[in-house]
Amino acid sequence: MWKAHYDKIKKEKHPPAYTLSQTLNLISSKDKFKAIDLGCGNGIDTFAMLEKGFDVLAIDKDSNAQLLLQKQISPKDMVRLNFQNSSFESLDELPSADLVNASFSLPFCHPHQFEKLWLNIINCISPEGFFCGHFFGSKDSWSSNSDMTFHNLQTVKKLFEGFELLYFEETAKNGKTLSGKEKFWHVFHVVAKKHHSTK
Ligand SMILES: C[S@@+](CC[C@H](N)C(=O)[O-])C[C@H]1O[C@@H](n2cnc3c(N)ncnc32)[C@H](O)[C@@H]1O
């Protein structure tokens, strides 16, 4: 299903997501910084985090993602990358992480499983750790898809009660998917830092 998306991203040599780039600018390189890339796809963001020296656990339900990562990874980074072929809906507890990145992926979690997934995410982020990623809004063209999860301003802000929002933008505009189809994009772009006192 995601092949066209992966091919397009690779061909055009896309940079990492803006939310991730912003987050990487806030973090000074340090040893043993643990990141999780949820819905890693072909790994544009995963590779940016590896380049920064992080240990990365990349998760995707599409096993092609693993092949694409393996094809492109430089040998020196191999020891710092783990791939888990799991769906968000079936994820057990996530390991502790300093950063969870989820670029354009969490909306594809089934709404019945989203709350469990979100609790899992916020519990795994260490105090003063980061989340960056995207949520889709209820005005998005795909919002009639009952297998996907959509938010509004209130519900998305509520997700971040234990966090400081460092970057928050809501966009709503016509555009295209990477495979060229017209759609209305209603997206919340988020970078957040977990408060020190919450787990
Ligand atoms: C739009 S792509 C984004 C890929 C990558 N994060 C990026 O920004 O280029 C969504 C990714 O999420 C993965 N995905 C979709 N639904 C998923 C689910 N329920 N569980 C795990 N991964 C999922 C897809 O396989 C795909 O790689």
The ligand as an ORCA input file, in Angstrom:
! r2SCAN-3c Opt
* xyz 0 1
  C       2.458      8.462      5.445
  S       3.601      7.215      5.783
  C       4.805      8.133      6.692
  C       6.150      7.487      6.657
  C       7.268      8.293      7.312
  N       7.027      8.538      8.712
  C       7.446      9.596      6.574
  O       7.105     10.657      7.122
  O       7.914      9.559      5.442
  C       2.802      6.296      7.077
  C       3.621      5.100      7.559
  O       2.933      4.547      8.686
  C       2.870      3.144      8.531
  N       1.621      2.715      9.165
  C       0.362      2.980      8.740
  N      -0.536      2.443      9.568
  C       0.173      1.821     10.546
  C      -0.193      1.091     11.692
  N      -1.476      0.906     11.993
  N       0.772      0.571     12.467
  C       2.087      0.774     12.147
  N       2.508      1.464     11.065
  C       1.565      1.985     10.274
  C       2.865      2.880      7.031
  O       3.309      1.570      6.730
  C       3.763      3.979      6.530
  O       5.114      3.560      6.473
*
